Amino acid sequence: MAKFMLSLRDESFELLQTEAEDRGISIQELIRAVIIPDWVKLNTVAKPAFDNGNNGLRTYRSSVPARDQEQIFQPAMSRMR
């Protein structure tokens, strides 16, 4: 199973912590069960088959400028309430 580590700024962590507490779940559960699936739904687009010489891996390129990336979750969080 693939694993990754996520770092959050204090403000983002506090937002996730509040949302998780409101739901009676851990932050990890919130990220796994709500945030990631919602992000995938919003960012999944039909793409051509993998054939770029990277063993089926595609480089992720965000369409959101780096300074605005932490704003990605705010629309999703407002829909959850």
PDB file of N, CA, C and O in Angstrom:
ATOM      1  N   MET A   1       0.843  -1.170   0.000  1.00  0.00           N
ATOM      2  CA  MET A   1       0.000   0.000   0.000  1.00  0.00           C
ATOM      3  C   MET A   1       0.890   1.236   0.000  1.00  0.00           C
ATOM      4  O   MET A   1       1.860   1.309   0.754  1.00  0.00           O
ATOM      5  N   ALA A   2       0.563   2.193  -0.836  1.00  0.00           N
ATOM      6  CA  ALA A   2       1.312   3.443  -0.895  1.00  0.00           C
ATOM      7  C   ALA A   2       0.960   4.314   0.301  1.00  0.00           C
ATOM      8  O   ALA A   2      -0.173   4.305   0.783  1.00  0.00           O
ATOM      9  N   LYS A   3       1.940   5.061   0.768  1.00  0.00           N
ATOM     10  CA  LYS A   3       1.730   5.965   1.902  1.00  0.00           C
ATOM     11  C   LYS A   3       2.270   7.328   1.544  1.00  0.00           C
ATOM     12  O   LYS A   3       3.148   7.464   0.692  1.00  0.00           O
ATOM     13  N   PHE A   4       1.731   8.339   2.207  1.00  0.00           N
ATOM     14  CA  PHE A   4       2.258   9.683   2.012  1.00  0.00           C
ATOM     15  C   PHE A   4       2.129  10.459   3.311  1.00  0.00           C
ATOM     16  O   PHE A   4       1.365  10.087   4.203  1.00  0.00           O
ATOM     17  N   MET A   5       2.880  11.532   3.401  1.00  0.00           N
ATOM     18  CA  MET A   5       2.825  12.387   4.571  1.00  0.00           C
ATOM     19  C   MET A   5       2.271  13.744   4.140  1.00  0.00           C
ATOM     20  O   MET A   5       2.588  14.234   3.056  1.00  0.00           O
ATOM     21  N   LEU A   6       1.463  14.332   4.973  1.00  0.00           N
ATOM     22  CA  LEU A   6       0.824  15.599   4.665  1.00  0.00           C
ATOM     23  C   LEU A   6       1.188  16.614   5.734  1.00  0.00           C
ATOM     24  O   LEU A   6       1.076  16.331   6.927  1.00  0.00           O
ATOM     25  N   SER A   7       1.617  17.780   5.317  1.00  0.00           N
ATOM     26  CA  SER A   7       1.892  18.879   6.242  1.00  0.00           C
ATOM     27  C   SER A   7       0.860  19.962   6.010  1.00  0.00           C
ATOM     28  O   SER A   7       0.524  20.278   4.868  1.00  0.00           O
ATOM     29  N   LEU A   8       0.358  20.529   7.095  1.00  0.00           N
ATOM     30  CA  LEU A   8      -0.653  21.577   7.010  1.00  0.00           C
ATOM     31  C   LEU A   8      -0.219  22.787   7.820  1.00  0.00           C
ATOM     32  O   LEU A   8       0.458  22.652   8.839  1.00  0.00           O
ATOM     33  N   ARG A   9      -0.604  23.945   7.370  1.00  0.00           N
ATOM     34  CA  ARG A   9      -0.400  25.146   8.175  1.00  0.00           C
ATOM     35  C   ARG A   9      -1.370  25.091   9.349  1.00  0.00           C
ATOM     36  O   ARG A   9      -2.378  24.386   9.306  1.00  0.00           O
ATOM     37  N   ASP A  10      -1.054  25.837  10.386  1.00  0.00           N
ATOM     38  CA  ASP A  10      -1.874  25.809  11.596  1.00  0.00           C
ATOM     39  C   ASP A  10      -3.343  26.119  11.318  1.00  0.00           C
ATOM     40  O   ASP A  10      -4.231  25.473  11.874  1.00  0.00           O
ATOM     41  N   GLU A  11      -3.600  27.105  10.458  1.00  0.00           N
ATOM     42  CA  GLU A  11      -4.977  27.498  10.168  1.00  0.00           C
ATOM     43  C   GLU A  11      -5.749  26.358   9.502  1.00  0.00           C
ATOM     44  O   GLU A  11      -6.906  26.106   9.836  1.00  0.00           O
ATOM     45  N   SER A  12      -5.109  25.678   8.568  1.00  0.00           N
ATOM     46  CA  SER A  12      -5.753  24.563   7.867  1.00  0.00           C
ATOM     47  C   SER A  12      -5.993  23.403   8.824  1.00  0.00           C
ATOM     48  O   SER A  12      -7.048  22.769   8.786  1.00  0.00           O
ATOM     49  N   PHE A  13      -5.019  23.127   9.678  1.00  0.00           N
ATOM     50  CA  PHE A  13      -5.169  22.047  10.650  1.00  0.00           C
ATOM     51  C   PHE A  13      -6.322  22.335  11.595  1.00  0.00           C
ATOM     52  O   PHE A  13      -7.126  21.451  11.888  1.00  0.00           O
ATOM     53  N   GLU A  14      -6.405  23.568  12.070  1.00  0.00           N
ATOM     54  CA  GLU A  14      -7.483  23.937  12.990  1.00  0.00           C
ATOM     55  C   GLU A  14      -8.855  23.797  12.328  1.00  0.00           C
ATOM     56  O   GLU A  14      -9.814  23.372  12.973  1.00  0.00           O
ATOM     57  N   LEU A  15      -8.951  24.151  11.049  1.00  0.00           N
ATOM     58  CA  LEU A  15     -10.206  23.991  10.323  1.00  0.00           C
ATOM     59  C   LEU A  15     -10.593  22.513  10.237  1.00  0.00           C
ATOM     60  O   LEU A  15     -11.744  22.155  10.487  1.00  0.00           O
ATOM     61  N   LEU A  16      -9.639  21.664   9.886  1.00  0.00           N
ATOM     62  CA  LEU A  16      -9.908  20.227   9.807  1.00  0.00           C
ATOM     63  C   LEU A  16     -10.226  19.652  11.189  1.00  0.00           C
ATOM     64  O   LEU A  16     -11.098  18.794  11.322  1.00  0.00           O
ATOM     65  N   GLN A  17      -9.526  20.119  12.199  1.00  0.00           N
ATOM     66  CA  GLN A  17      -9.765  19.636  13.555  1.00  0.00           C
ATOM     67  C   GLN A  17     -11.184  19.981  14.015  1.00  0.00           C
ATOM     68  O   GLN A  17     -11.867  19.142  14.601  1.00  0.00           O
ATOM     69  N   THR A  18     -11.621  21.198  13.753  1.00  0.00           N
ATOM     70  CA  THR A  18     -12.974  21.614  14.115  1.00  0.00           C
ATOM     71  C   THR A  18     -14.019  20.776  13.384  1.00  0.00           C
ATOM     72  O   THR A  18     -14.984  20.308  13.987  1.00  0.00           O
ATOM     73  N   GLU A  19     -13.818  20.591  12.082  1.00  0.00           N
ATOM     74  CA  GLU A  19     -14.762  19.813  11.279  1.00  0.00           C
ATOM     75  C   GLU A  19     -14.814  18.358  11.759  1.00  0.00           C
ATOM     76  O   GLU A  19     -15.893  17.772  11.848  1.00  0.00           O
ATOM     77  N   ALA A  20     -13.670  17.788  12.062  1.00  0.00           N
ATOM     78  CA  ALA A  20     -13.619  16.407  12.546  1.00  0.00           C
ATOM     79  C   ALA A  20     -14.316  16.283  13.899  1.00  0.00           C
ATOM     80  O   ALA A  20     -15.081  15.343  14.119  1.00  0.00           O
ATOM     81  N   GLU A  21     -14.059  17.216  14.795  1.00  0.00           N
ATOM     82  CA  GLU A  21     -14.704  17.184  16.109  1.00  0.00           C
ATOM     83  C   GLU A  21     -16.213  17.309  15.979  1.00  0.00           C
ATOM     84  O   GLU A  21     -16.951  16.628  16.692  1.00  0.00           O
ATOM     85  N   ASP A  22     -16.688  18.172  15.077  1.00  0.00           N
ATOM     86  CA  ASP A  22     -18.126  18.328  14.854  1.00  0.00           C
ATOM     87  C   ASP A  22     -18.768  17.028  14.390  1.00  0.00           C
ATOM     88  O   ASP A  22     -19.934  16.762  14.684  1.00  0.00           O
ATOM     89  N   ARG A  23     -18.005  16.221  13.665  1.00  0.00           N
ATOM     90  CA  ARG A  23     -18.517  14.950  13.147  1.00  0.00           C
ATOM     91  C   ARG A  23     -18.245  13.775  14.073  1.00  0.00           C
ATOM     92  O   ARG A  23     -18.729  12.667  13.838  1.00  0.00           O
ATOM     93  N   GLY A  24     -17.465  14.017  15.131  1.00  0.00           N
ATOM     94  CA  GLY A  24     -17.139  12.940  16.066  1.00  0.00           C
ATOM     95  C   GLY A  24     -16.157  11.929  15.509  1.00  0.00           C
ATOM     96  O   GLY A  24     -16.198  10.755  15.878  1.00  0.00           O
ATOM     97  N   ILE A  25     -15.267  12.374  14.614  1.00  0.00           N
ATOM     98  CA  ILE A  25     -14.271  11.494  14.013  1.00  0.00           C
ATOM     99  C   ILE A  25     -12.894  12.136  14.131  1.00  0.00           C
ATOM    100  O   ILE A  25     -12.770  13.302  14.505  1.00  0.00           O
ATOM    101  N   SER A  26     -11.866  11.366  13.809  1.00  0.00           N
ATOM    102  CA  SER A  26     -10.501  11.894  13.850  1.00  0.00           C
ATOM    103  C   SER A  26     -10.214  12.686  12.570  1.00  0.00           C
ATOM    104  O   SER A  26     -10.927  12.567  11.573  1.00  0.00           O
ATOM    105  N   ILE A  27      -9.169  13.481  12.625  1.00  0.00           N
ATOM    106  CA  ILE A  27      -8.756  14.238  11.437  1.00  0.00           C
ATOM    107  C   ILE A  27      -8.365  13.269  10.325  1.00  0.00           C
ATOM    108  O   ILE A  27      -8.687  13.500   9.160  1.00  0.00           O
ATOM    109  N   GLN A  28      -7.679  12.197  10.677  1.00  0.00           N
ATOM    110  CA  GLN A  28      -7.282  11.207   9.678  1.00  0.00           C
ATOM    111  C   GLN A  28      -8.505  10.608   8.995  1.00  0.00           C
ATOM    112  O   GLN A  28      -8.518  10.450   7.774  1.00  0.00           O
ATOM    113  N   GLU A  29      -9.527  10.274   9.769  1.00  0.00           N
ATOM    114  CA  GLU A  29     -10.756   9.729   9.186  1.00  0.00           C
ATOM    115  C   GLU A  29     -11.424  10.744   8.271  1.00  0.00           C
ATOM    116  O   GLU A  29     -11.921  10.385   7.204  1.00  0.00           O
ATOM    117  N   LEU A  30     -11.440  12.010   8.681  1.00  0.00           N
ATOM    118  CA  LEU A  30     -12.023  13.069   7.856  1.00  0.00           C
ATOM    119  C   LEU A  30     -11.296  13.182   6.522  1.00  0.00           C
ATOM    120  O   LEU A  30     -11.928  13.286   5.470  1.00  0.00           O
ATOM    121  N   ILE A  31      -9.979  13.163   6.569  1.00  0.00           N
ATOM    122  CA  ILE A  31      -9.189  13.272   5.344  1.00  0.00           C
ATOM    123  C   ILE A  31      -9.445  12.067   4.436  1.00  0.00           C
ATOM    124  O   ILE A  31      -9.649  12.231   3.234  1.00  0.00           O
ATOM    125  N   ARG A  32      -9.436  10.861   5.003  1.00  0.00           N
ATOM    126  CA  ARG A  32      -9.623   9.639   4.207  1.00  0.00           C
ATOM    127  C   ARG A  32     -11.039   9.498   3.647  1.00  0.00           C
ATOM    128  O   ARG A  32     -11.220   9.126   2.488  1.00  0.00           O
ATOM    129  N   ALA A  33     -12.040   9.799   4.478  1.00  0.00           N
ATOM    130  CA  ALA A  33     -13.421   9.504   4.092  1.00  0.00           C
ATOM    131  C   ALA A  33     -14.144  10.656   3.415  1.00  0.00           C
ATOM    132  O   ALA A  33     -15.119  10.430   2.699  1.00  0.00           O
ATOM    133  N   VAL A  34     -13.687  11.892   3.626  1.00  0.00           N
ATOM    134  CA  VAL A  34     -14.411  13.044   3.097  1.00  0.00           C
ATOM    135  C   VAL A  34     -13.564  13.886   2.159  1.00  0.00           C
ATOM    136  O   VAL A  34     -13.937  14.103   1.006  1.00  0.00           O
ATOM    137  N   ILE A  35     -12.428  14.361   2.648  1.00  0.00           N
ATOM    138  CA  ILE A  35     -11.614  15.316   1.880  1.00  0.00           C
ATOM    139  C   ILE A  35     -11.082  14.696   0.592  1.00  0.00           C
ATOM    140  O   ILE A  35     -11.286  15.248  -0.489  1.00  0.00           O
ATOM    141  N   ILE A  36     -10.407  13.565   0.693  1.00  0.00           N
ATOM    142  CA  ILE A  36      -9.812  12.957  -0.501  1.00  0.00           C
ATOM    143  C   ILE A  36     -10.873  12.544  -1.517  1.00  0.00           C
ATOM    144  O   ILE A  36     -10.738  12.882  -2.693  1.00  0.00           O
ATOM    145  N   PRO A  37     -11.931  11.821  -1.111  1.00  0.00           N
ATOM    146  CA  PRO A  37     -12.948  11.467  -2.108  1.00  0.00           C
ATOM    147  C   PRO A  37     -13.591  12.691  -2.769  1.00  0.00           C
ATOM    148  O   PRO A  37     -13.861  12.679  -3.970  1.00  0.00           O
ATOM    149  N   ASP A  38     -13.835  13.736  -1.991  1.00  0.00           N
ATOM    150  CA  ASP A  38     -14.429  14.951  -2.563  1.00  0.00           C
ATOM    151  C   ASP A  38     -13.467  15.605  -3.549  1.00  0.00           C
ATOM    152  O   ASP A  38     -13.883  16.063  -4.613  1.00  0.00           O
ATOM    153  N   TRP A  39     -12.182  15.649  -3.199  1.00  0.00           N
ATOM    154  CA  TRP A  39     -11.183  16.243  -4.087  1.00  0.00           C
ATOM    155  C   TRP A  39     -11.101  15.441  -5.392  1.00  0.00           C
ATOM    156  O   TRP A  39     -11.022  16.018  -6.477  1.00  0.00           O
ATOM    157  N   VAL A  40     -11.120  14.116  -5.278  1.00  0.00           N
ATOM    158  CA  VAL A  40     -11.048  13.268  -6.475  1.00  0.00           C
ATOM    159  C   VAL A  40     -12.249  13.521  -7.373  1.00  0.00           C
ATOM    160  O   VAL A  40     -12.093  13.629  -8.589  1.00  0.00           O
ATOM    161  N   LYS A  41     -13.442  13.616  -6.801  1.00  0.00           N
ATOM    162  CA  LYS A  41     -14.645  13.886  -7.602  1.00  0.00           C
ATOM    163  C   LYS A  41     -14.528  15.211  -8.349  1.00  0.00           C
ATOM    164  O   LYS A  41     -14.918  15.311  -9.512  1.00  0.00           O
ATOM    165  N   LEU A  42     -13.991  16.224  -7.679  1.00  0.00           N
ATOM    166  CA  LEU A  42     -13.884  17.546  -8.287  1.00  0.00           C
ATOM    167  C   LEU A  42     -12.758  17.634  -9.309  1.00  0.00           C
ATOM    168  O   LEU A  42     -12.814  18.465 -10.215  1.00  0.00           O
ATOM    169  N   ASN A  43     -11.745  16.798  -9.179  1.00  0.00           N
ATOM    170  CA  ASN A  43     -10.551  16.925 -10.019  1.00  0.00           C
ATOM    171  C   ASN A  43     -10.327  15.779 -10.980  1.00  0.00           C
ATOM    172  O   ASN A  43      -9.288  15.733 -11.638  1.00  0.00           O
ATOM    173  N   THR A  44     -11.270  14.846 -11.085  1.00  0.00           N
ATOM    174  CA  THR A  44     -11.136  13.744 -12.018  1.00  0.00           C
ATOM    175  C   THR A  44     -11.683  14.174 -13.370  1.00  0.00           C
ATOM    176  O   THR A  44     -12.834  14.594 -13.490  1.00  0.00           O
ATOM    177  N   VAL A  45     -10.852  14.063 -14.361  1.00  0.00           N
ATOM    178  CA  VAL A  45     -11.230  14.412 -15.725  1.00  0.00           C
ATOM    179  C   VAL A  45     -10.785  13.260 -16.613  1.00  0.00           C
ATOM    180  O   VAL A  45      -9.766  12.626 -16.340  1.00  0.00           O
ATOM    181  N   ALA A  46     -11.527  12.985 -17.658  1.00  0.00           N
ATOM    182  CA  ALA A  46     -11.112  11.937 -18.588  1.00  0.00           C
ATOM    183  C   ALA A  46      -9.747  12.295 -19.152  1.00  0.00           C
ATOM    184  O   ALA A  46      -9.565  13.371 -19.722  1.00  0.00           O
ATOM    185  N   LYS A  47      -8.792  11.393 -18.991  1.00  0.00           N
ATOM    186  CA  LYS A  47      -7.428  11.639 -19.448  1.00  0.00           C
ATOM    187  C   LYS A  47      -6.992  10.485 -20.332  1.00  0.00           C
ATOM    188  O   LYS A  47      -7.516   9.378 -20.201  1.00  0.00           O
ATOM    189  N   PRO A  48      -6.043  10.719 -21.229  1.00  0.00           N
ATOM    190  CA  PRO A  48      -5.566   9.633 -22.088  1.00  0.00           C
ATOM    191  C   PRO A  48      -4.883   8.546 -21.263  1.00  0.00           C
ATOM    192  O   PRO A  48      -4.452   8.787 -20.135  1.00  0.00           O
ATOM    193  N   ALA A  49      -4.792   7.360 -21.833  1.00  0.00           N
ATOM    194  CA  ALA A  49      -4.153   6.234 -21.155  1.00  0.00           C
ATOM    195  C   ALA A  49      -2.709   6.577 -20.813  1.00  0.00           C
ATOM    196  O   ALA A  49      -2.064   7.373 -21.496  1.00  0.00           O
ATOM    197  N   PHE A  50      -2.219   5.961 -19.743  1.00  0.00           N
ATOM    198  CA  PHE A  50      -0.831   6.182 -19.334  1.00  0.00           C
ATOM    199  C   PHE A  50       0.111   5.547 -20.345  1.00  0.00           C
ATOM    200  O   PHE A  50       0.080   4.332 -20.542  1.00  0.00           O
ATOM    201  N   ASP A  51       0.931   6.335 -20.974  1.00  0.00           N
ATOM    202  CA  ASP A  51       1.952   5.813 -21.868  1.00  0.00           C
ATOM    203  C   ASP A  51       2.996   6.902 -22.061  1.00  0.00           C
ATOM    204  O   ASP A  51       3.257   7.358 -23.174  1.00  0.00           O
ATOM    205  N   ASN A  52       3.586   7.305 -20.935  1.00  0.00           N
ATOM    206  CA  ASN A  52       4.560   8.387 -20.999  1.00  0.00           C
ATOM    207  C   ASN A  52       5.957   7.944 -20.603  1.00  0.00           C
ATOM    208  O   ASN A  52       6.833   8.774 -20.361  1.00  0.00           O
ATOM    209  N   GLY A  53       6.165   6.629 -20.537  1.00  0.00           N
ATOM    210  CA  GLY A  53       7.487   6.122 -20.199  1.00  0.00           C
ATOM    211  C   GLY A  53       7.802   6.179 -18.718  1.00  0.00           C
ATOM    212  O   GLY A  53       8.948   5.944 -18.334  1.00  0.00           O
ATOM    213  N   ASN A  54       6.831   6.482 -17.872  1.00  0.00           N
ATOM    214  CA  ASN A  54       7.064   6.570 -16.439  1.00  0.00           C
ATOM    215  C   ASN A  54       6.434   5.403 -15.694  1.00  0.00           C
ATOM    216  O   ASN A  54       6.023   5.558 -14.544  1.00  0.00           O
ATOM    217  N   ASN A  55       6.352   4.256 -16.317  1.00  0.00           N
ATOM    218  CA  ASN A  55       5.775   3.062 -15.696  1.00  0.00           C
ATOM    219  C   ASN A  55       4.349   3.295 -15.209  1.00  0.00           C
ATOM    220  O   ASN A  55       3.966   2.810 -14.144  1.00  0.00           O
ATOM    221  N   GLY A  56       3.584   4.018 -15.967  1.00  0.00           N
ATOM    222  CA  GLY A  56       2.186   4.243 -15.613  1.00  0.00           C
ATOM    223  C   GLY A  56       1.964   5.379 -14.646  1.00  0.00           C
ATOM    224  O   GLY A  56       0.826   5.632 -14.250  1.00  0.00           O
ATOM    225  N   LEU A  57       3.017   6.075 -14.251  1.00  0.00           N
ATOM    226  CA  LEU A  57       2.856   7.184 -13.313  1.00  0.00           C
ATOM    227  C   LEU A  57       2.775   8.500 -14.073  1.00  0.00           C
ATOM    228  O   LEU A  57       3.501   8.722 -15.042  1.00  0.00           O
ATOM    229  N   ARG A  58       1.898   9.348 -13.625  1.00  0.00           N
ATOM    230  CA  ARG A  58       1.744  10.654 -14.252  1.00  0.00           C
ATOM    231  C   ARG A  58       2.120  11.719 -13.220  1.00  0.00           C
ATOM    232  O   ARG A  58       1.745  11.618 -12.052  1.00  0.00           O
ATOM    233  N   THR A  59       2.840  12.707 -13.642  1.00  0.00           N
ATOM    234  CA  THR A  59       3.198  13.798 -12.756  1.00  0.00           C
ATOM    235  C   THR A  59       1.972  14.644 -12.484  1.00  0.00           C
ATOM    236  O   THR A  59       1.264  15.040 -13.410  1.00  0.00           O
ATOM    237  N   TYR A  60       1.719  14.924 -11.204  1.00  0.00           N
ATOM    238  CA  TYR A  60       0.583  15.768 -10.840  1.00  0.00           C
ATOM    239  C   TYR A  60       0.973  17.224 -11.022  1.00  0.00           C
ATOM    240  O   TYR A  60       2.009  17.671 -10.529  1.00  0.00           O
ATOM    241  N   ARG A  61       0.147  17.941 -11.721  1.00  0.00           N
ATOM    242  CA  ARG A  61       0.347  19.378 -11.887  1.00  0.00           C
ATOM    243  C   ARG A  61      -0.935  20.069 -11.485  1.00  0.00           C
ATOM    244  O   ARG A  61      -1.978  19.904 -12.117  1.00  0.00           O
ATOM    245  N   SER A  62      -0.841  20.831 -10.442  1.00  0.00           N
ATOM    246  CA  SER A  62      -2.015  21.531  -9.952  1.00  0.00           C
ATOM    247  C   SER A  62      -2.354  22.680 -10.884  1.00  0.00           C
ATOM    248  O   SER A  62      -1.472  23.381 -11.380  1.00  0.00           O
ATOM    249  N   SER A  63      -3.647  22.860 -11.111  1.00  0.00           N
ATOM    250  CA  SER A  63      -4.085  23.997 -11.905  1.00  0.00           C
ATOM    251  C   SER A  63      -4.254  25.222 -11.025  1.00  0.00           C
ATOM    252  O   SER A  63      -4.602  26.300 -11.506  1.00  0.00           O
ATOM    253  N   VAL A  64      -4.002  25.048  -9.717  1.00  0.00           N
ATOM    254  CA  VAL A  64      -4.148  26.134  -8.760  1.00  0.00           C
ATOM    255  C   VAL A  64      -2.770  26.698  -8.451  1.00  0.00           C
ATOM    256  O   VAL A  64      -1.859  25.932  -8.138  1.00  0.00           O
ATOM    257  N   PRO A  65      -2.589  28.014  -8.529  1.00  0.00           N
ATOM    258  CA  PRO A  65      -1.287  28.600  -8.179  1.00  0.00           C
ATOM    259  C   PRO A  65      -0.902  28.235  -6.747  1.00  0.00           C
ATOM    260  O   PRO A  65      -1.770  28.084  -5.887  1.00  0.00           O
ATOM    261  N   ALA A  66       0.387  28.095  -6.495  1.00  0.00           N
ATOM    262  CA  ALA A  66       0.878  27.641  -5.189  1.00  0.00           C
ATOM    263  C   ALA A  66       0.322  28.479  -4.042  1.00  0.00           C
ATOM    264  O   ALA A  66      -0.024  27.923  -3.000  1.00  0.00           O
ATOM    265  N   ARG A  67       0.227  29.784  -4.198  1.00  0.00           N
ATOM    266  CA  ARG A  67      -0.239  30.634  -3.098  1.00  0.00           C
ATOM    267  C   ARG A  67      -1.716  30.405  -2.772  1.00  0.00           C
ATOM    268  O   ARG A  67      -2.173  30.758  -1.685  1.00  0.00           O
ATOM    269  N   ASP A  68      -2.463  29.816  -3.711  1.00  0.00           N
ATOM    270  CA  ASP A  68      -3.890  29.588  -3.490  1.00  0.00           C
ATOM    271  C   ASP A  68      -4.216  28.135  -3.150  1.00  0.00           C
ATOM    272  O   ASP A  68      -5.386  27.799  -2.963  1.00  0.00           O
ATOM    273  N   GLN A  69      -3.210  27.270  -3.067  1.00  0.00           N
ATOM    274  CA  GLN A  69      -3.484  25.848  -2.869  1.00  0.00           C
ATOM    275  C   GLN A  69      -4.173  25.559  -1.554  1.00  0.00           C
ATOM    276  O   GLN A  69      -5.006  24.654  -1.492  1.00  0.00           O
ATOM    277  N   GLU A  70      -3.854  26.300  -0.490  1.00  0.00           N
ATOM    278  CA  GLU A  70      -4.509  25.993   0.774  1.00  0.00           C
ATOM    279  C   GLU A  70      -5.984  26.388   0.760  1.00  0.00           C
ATOM    280  O   GLU A  70      -6.726  26.014   1.668  1.00  0.00           O
ATOM    281  N   GLN A  71      -6.417  27.131  -0.244  1.00  0.00           N
ATOM    282  CA  GLN A  71      -7.823  27.501  -0.371  1.00  0.00           C
ATOM    283  C   GLN A  71      -8.646  26.388  -1.015  1.00  0.00           C
ATOM    284  O   GLN A  71      -9.871  26.488  -1.081  1.00  0.00           O
ATOM    285  N   ILE A  72      -7.986  25.322  -1.494  1.00  0.00           N
ATOM    286  CA  ILE A  72      -8.673  24.239  -2.204  1.00  0.00           C
ATOM    287  C   ILE A  72      -9.775  23.639  -1.350  1.00  0.00           C
ATOM    288  O   ILE A  72     -10.855  23.349  -1.865  1.00  0.00           O
ATOM    289  N   PHE A  73      -9.534  23.443  -0.055  1.00  0.00           N
ATOM    290  CA  PHE A  73     -10.488  22.737   0.778  1.00  0.00           C
ATOM    291  C   PHE A  73     -11.638  23.609   1.260  1.00  0.00           C
ATOM    292  O   PHE A  73     -12.658  23.080   1.702  1.00  0.00           O
ATOM    293  N   GLN A  74     -11.506  24.916   1.188  1.00  0.00           N
ATOM    294  CA  GLN A  74     -12.561  25.763   1.749  1.00  0.00           C
ATOM    295  C   GLN A  74     -13.908  25.547   1.075  1.00  0.00           C
ATOM    296  O   GLN A  74     -14.901  25.438   1.794  1.00  0.00           O
ATOM    297  N   PRO A  75     -14.022  25.477  -0.262  1.00  0.00           N
ATOM    298  CA  PRO A  75     -15.350  25.206  -0.847  1.00  0.00           C
ATOM    299  C   PRO A  75     -15.892  23.852  -0.418  1.00  0.00           C
ATOM    300  O   PRO A  75     -17.087  23.719  -0.154  1.00  0.00           O
ATOM    301  N   ALA A  76     -15.026  22.844  -0.346  1.00  0.00           N
ATOM    302  CA  ALA A  76     -15.479  21.521   0.070  1.00  0.00           C
ATOM    303  C   ALA A  76     -15.957  21.548   1.515  1.00  0.00           C
ATOM    304  O   ALA A  76     -16.970  20.935   1.851  1.00  0.00           O
ATOM    305  N   MET A  77     -15.230  22.253   2.362  1.00  0.00           N
ATOM    306  CA  MET A  77     -15.613  22.311   3.768  1.00  0.00           C
ATOM    307  C   MET A  77     -16.941  23.035   3.935  1.00  0.00           C
ATOM    308  O   MET A  77     -17.746  22.641   4.779  1.00  0.00           O
ATOM    309  N   SER A  78     -17.194  24.082   3.154  1.00  0.00           N
ATOM    310  CA  SER A  78     -18.455  24.799   3.300  1.00  0.00           C
ATOM    311  C   SER A  78     -19.628  23.949   2.816  1.00  0.00           C
ATOM    312  O   SER A  78     -20.736  24.093   3.331  1.00  0.00           O
ATOM    313  N   ARG A  79     -19.411  23.065   1.835  1.00  0.00           N
ATOM    314  CA  ARG A  79     -20.476  22.173   1.367  1.00  0.00           C
ATOM    315  C   ARG A  79     -20.797  21.095   2.390  1.00  0.00           C
ATOM    316  O   ARG A  79     -21.907  20.564   2.408  1.00  0.00           O
ATOM    317  N   MET A  80     -19.813  20.764   3.255  1.00  0.00           N
ATOM    318  CA  MET A  80     -20.009  19.691   4.216  1.00  0.00           C
ATOM    319  C   MET A  80     -20.897  20.128   5.379  1.00  0.00           C
ATOM    320  O   MET A  80     -21.467  19.281   6.067  1.00  0.00           O
ATOM    321  N   ARG A  81     -21.021  21.409   5.604  1.00  0.00           N
ATOM    322  CA  ARG A  81     -21.767  21.882   6.780  1.00  0.00           C
ATOM    323  C   ARG A  81     -23.222  21.921   6.545  1.00  0.00           C
ATOM    324  O   ARG A  81     -23.982  22.296   7.437  1.00  0.00           O
TER     325      ARG A  81
END
